[in-house]
Amino acid sequence: MKVLITGASGQLGQALQDSAPGSCELLALDSRTLDISQADAVRPAVSRFAPSLIINAAAYTKVDQAETEPGRAHAVNAEGAANLARAAQGSGARLIHISTDFVFDGNKSTPYQPADQTNPLGVYGASKCEGEQQVQEITQSQALIIRTAWVYAAHGNNFVKTMLRLMAEREQLAVVSDQIGTPTSAHTLAQAIWRAASKPDLRGIYHWTDSGVASWYDFALAIQEEALALGLLDKAIPIRPIRTQDYPTPAKRPAYSVLDKTQSWADFDLAPLHWRVALRQVLQELKEQRDA
Ligand SMILES: NC(=O)c1ccc[n+]([C@@H]2O[C@H](COP(=O)([O-])OP(=O)(O)OC[C@H]3O[C@@H](n4cnc5c(N)ncnc54)[C@H](OP(=O)(O)O)[C@@H]3O)[C@@H](O)[C@H]2O)c1
């Protein structure tokens, strides 16, 4: 199977390449080799390679910066997604598009179902939400859209690596405890996407994250505990829970964004890892990188 991956140098783009089935012929393009916001670049790239599957892992992911760069966020997350959907439609390729828990407002207190009402709180979420809608419309709901959340990896910039740096530099930390979601390893997400790729009949919106639930505070505590156990950190520092209102950010974030995965567990035929187990694997990878 010929597979075109966009956003190849991102956390997910890299993880997709690392875990691709041997039977796939990959063309993995990063933002320099294919800017998905440029329709004139997307069309020829797709028709030249003629993939049977396109996985869109490219996105404008700077949630706070998006508040002052709405045009850029829209160009990549909405127009870029639409460009890929049109190219897929025109060439007969299947499209797997990745989206986010930030399409929801977080006012629920039970896991979000794929069909729940979207109501993004910020520019990033709104641009991703529009991307989903465009993909659905252009492909007449034939595309597979997978929403995920709180993604991290050994590769790239993310909460885990920021915490490890701050835990090594600082005497203490304060982390928000009133935003609840599910940390998700890019590696386990990539495995779920490849599993979904092997099931050609899947279409519509699905949710996938690692299993379990945490606040950013819980996540930070787990990072410290696991990193100490692996020898990635030398000493424990006090970590204090704070409220979102005590840590203002330019973009508002959903207070609760746990995604219901019942359908994907059944249809992908894949059991998820608990987020803490997946975290241990990524920290182990960081340790191996450090010791190499
Ligand atoms: N990270 C999270 O916590 C999270 C949570 C929920 C959902 N998601 C979704 O998961 C997917 C993968 O995210 P990720 O964590 O892998 O993000 P990431 O590490 O920021 O990777 C995104 C990649 O997209 C590339 N990109 C940006 N603009 C582009 C453009 N115009 N054309 C082509 N490529 C472009 C970036 O390249 P440059 O760096 O060169 O700009 C980057 O390599 C995205 O759809 C994201 O919305 C992520």
The ligand as an SDF file (V2000), in Angstrom:
LIG
                    3D

 48 52  0  0  0  0  0  0  0  0999 V2000
    0.1040   17.6840   20.4000 N   0  0  0  0  0  0  0  0  0  0  0  0
   -1.0400   17.4800   21.0250 C   0  0  0  0  0  0  0  0  0  0  0  0
   -1.1320   17.5380   22.2600 O   0  0  0  0  0  0  0  0  0  0  0  0
   -2.2860   17.1450   20.2460 C   0  0  0  0  0  0  0  0  0  0  0  0
   -3.4910   16.9700   20.9340 C   0  0  0  0  0  0  0  0  0  0  0  0
   -4.6430   16.6480   20.2010 C   0  0  0  0  0  0  0  0  0  0  0  0
   -4.5760   16.5060   18.8330 C   0  0  0  0  0  0  0  0  0  0  0  0
   -3.3940   16.7040   18.1920 N   0  0  0  0  0  0  0  0  0  0  0  0
   -3.3900   16.5770   16.7340 C   0  0  0  0  0  0  0  0  0  0  0  0
   -2.5120   15.5140   16.3960 O   0  0  0  0  0  0  0  0  0  0  0  0
   -1.9180   15.7730   15.1320 C   0  0  0  0  0  0  0  0  0  0  0  0
   -0.4150   15.6150   15.2440 C   0  0  0  0  0  0  0  0  0  0  0  0
    0.0720   16.5760   16.1730 O   0  0  0  0  0  0  0  0  0  0  0  0
    1.5630   16.5230   16.7430 P   0  0  0  0  0  0  0  0  0  0  0  0
    1.4600   16.4240   18.2030 O   0  0  0  0  0  0  0  0  0  0  0  0
    2.3840   15.5380   15.9840 O   0  0  0  0  0  0  0  0  0  0  0  0
    2.0050   18.0140   16.3740 O   0  0  0  0  0  0  0  0  0  0  0  0
    3.4280   18.5910   16.0090 P   0  0  0  0  0  0  0  0  0  0  0  0
    4.5080   17.8020   16.6860 O   0  0  0  0  0  0  0  0  0  0  0  0
    3.3440   20.0610   16.2300 O   0  0  0  0  0  0  0  0  0  0  0  0
    3.5470   18.2850   14.4620 O   0  0  0  0  0  0  0  0  0  0  0  0
    2.7990   18.9680   13.5110 C   0  0  0  0  0  0  0  0  0  0  0  0
    3.6350   19.0120   12.2610 C   0  0  0  0  0  0  0  0  0  0  0  0
    2.8760   19.6980   11.2660 O   0  0  0  0  0  0  0  0  0  0  0  0
    3.7850   20.4740   10.5220 C   0  0  0  0  0  0  0  0  0  0  0  0
    3.1350   21.5730    9.8320 N   0  0  0  0  0  0  0  0  0  0  0  0
    2.7340   22.7830   10.3270 C   0  0  0  0  0  0  0  0  0  0  0  0
    2.2240   23.5340    9.3420 N   0  0  0  0  0  0  0  0  0  0  0  0
    2.3000   22.7840    8.2160 C   0  0  0  0  0  0  0  0  0  0  0  0
    1.9370   23.0060    6.8730 C   0  0  0  0  0  0  0  0  0  0  0  0
    1.3950   24.1660    6.4760 N   0  0  0  0  0  0  0  0  0  0  0  0
    2.1710   22.0220    5.9810 N   0  0  0  0  0  0  0  0  0  0  0  0
    2.7270   20.8530    6.3510 C   0  0  0  0  0  0  0  0  0  0  0  0
    3.1050   20.5850    7.6010 N   0  0  0  0  0  0  0  0  0  0  0  0
    2.8850   21.5430    8.5190 C   0  0  0  0  0  0  0  0  0  0  0  0
    4.7880   20.9780   11.5300 C   0  0  0  0  0  0  0  0  0  0  0  0
    5.9670   21.3290   10.8680 O   0  0  0  0  0  0  0  0  0  0  0  0
    6.8570   22.5920   11.3580 P   0  0  0  0  0  0  0  0  0  0  0  0
    7.2730   22.2460   12.7520 O   0  0  0  0  0  0  0  0  0  0  0  0
    7.9640   22.6120   10.3630 O   0  0  0  0  0  0  0  0  0  0  0  0
    5.9340   23.7730   11.2970 O   0  0  0  0  0  0  0  0  0  0  0  0
    4.9540   19.7750   12.4340 C   0  0  0  0  0  0  0  0  0  0  0  0
    6.0320   18.9680   12.0150 O   0  0  0  0  0  0  0  0  0  0  0  0
   -2.4040   17.1580   14.7210 C   0  0  0  0  0  0  0  0  0  0  0  0
   -3.5220   17.0210   13.8910 O   0  0  0  0  0  0  0  0  0  0  0  0
   -2.8320   17.7950   16.0130 C   0  0  0  0  0  0  0  0  0  0  0  0
   -3.8180   18.7810   15.8200 O   0  0  0  0  0  0  0  0  0  0  0  0
   -2.2350   16.9980   18.8570 C   0  0  0  0  0  0  0  0  0  0  0  0
  1  2  1  0
  2  3  2  0
  2  4  1  0
  4  5  1  0
  4 48  2  0
  5  6  2  0
  6  7  1  0
  7  8  2  0
  8  9  1  0
  8 48  1  0
  9 10  1  0
  9 46  1  0
 10 11  1  0
 11 12  1  0
 11 44  1  0
 12 13  1  0
 13 14  1  0
 14 15  2  0
 14 16  1  0
 14 17  1  0
 17 18  1  0
 18 19  2  0
 18 20  1  0
 18 21  1  0
 21 22  1  0
 22 23  1  0
 23 24  1  0
 23 42  1  0
 24 25  1  0
 25 26  1  0
 25 36  1  0
 26 27  1  0
 26 35  1  0
 27 28  2  0
 28 29  1  0
 29 30  1  0
 29 35  2  0
 30 31  1  0
 30 32  2  0
 32 33  1  0
 33 34  2  0
 34 35  1  0
 36 37  1  0
 36 42  1  0
 37 38  1  0
 38 39  2  0
 38 40  1  0
 38 41  1  0
 42 43  1  0
 44 45  1  0
 44 46  1  0
 46 47  1  0
M  CHG  2   8   1  16  -1
M  END
$$$$
